[in-house]
């Protein structure tokens, strides 16, 4: 999975969504349930790190996957709302944007 730009992108898209979930649960406990901020202190930095890794992976995937500017911008915008990266990843898979390769296919 980590040997291709598409695989790295898929993994980080999922990790970004999971880190969002952890941060949202931490915020729920901090602001609604008990006022304990340990979840935010744990998942805040994790989410920040995974967010940055996702953005870098999206930018690095652009060339090998031959994304146009629109697709790249959509990938970056998807990192903002919770779980947007998973929606983008599913759309990109469905439309073939994660299957492209920079290497030309040899004709036989």
N, C-alpha and C positions, 0 to 999 in steps of 0.2 A: 504494500500500500504506500509506503514512503519512498518508493523508488521512482515515482513519476510525479511531475508537477500536479497532475489531476488528483493523484492519491493523497499527496500532502495537503492540497487544497480541501479535499473532502474531509480529511481528518480534522483539520483546523476549523472548518465550518461547523462540524459537529461539536468539537471542543468549545468553540465560542458560544454556541447555544447552551451547552451544559453549564459553562461558567456563568452565563446570564441567569440560568435557573437558580444556581447556588446563590448568586448575588441577590436575586429577587426574594428568595427564601430568607436570606440574612436580613434584608430590609424589612420583610414582614415581621420577623421577630424583634427587630430593633424598634420599629415605629408603631407596631400594632399590638403585638402579643405581650411581650415582657419587658421591653426596653433594654434588652441585652444586645450589645453591638458586636459580640464576638464573631457572628456570621459575616458581618460586613467587613470586619478587620481581616478575616481569612479570605473571603471570596472577592473582595474588592481588588486587592493586588493580583490575585490569580486571573480575574477577568481582564484586568488591564493588560497583563502580560499576553494572554491568549488573544485579546483584541489586536494588539500590535502585531503579533505573529500572523494572525489572519490577514491583516492588511498587507503585510509583506508578502505572504503567500499569494494573495490575489495579484499583486503587482508582478511578482516573479512568474506567475502562471500565464500572464498575458501573452508573452512572446511564444512560448512553446505550444500553447493551446490556440494561438492565432485569434485572440479575442480582439474585437474592434473596440473603439473608445466607449461606445454605449454599453457593451457587456462589462467592460472594466468598471465603469462608473456604477453600474447596477450592483456589481459585486461589492464595491466599496460602500455604497449606500446601504446595502443589506446588513452591514455590520452595526448599524445604528439601532434599529428597533430590536427588541428581544426576539430571538428565534428567526430573524430575517435571513441569517446565513443558511439555515436549513432550507428555507423556502427558495432562496437563490440556488442552492446546490441542486435541489430537486428539479427546478426549472432548467438549469444548465445541463443536467443529465438528460432530461426529457428532450431538449432541443439539440443535443449533440455537442454542446459547447465544452464538455469535459472529455470528449472522446477524440478530439483532434490532436494531431501530432505535428511537430515542426518538421519531421522527416517526411519527404515525399514517399508515397506508396509506389513501389516498383511495379510496373506493368509486366504481365507475363503473357 
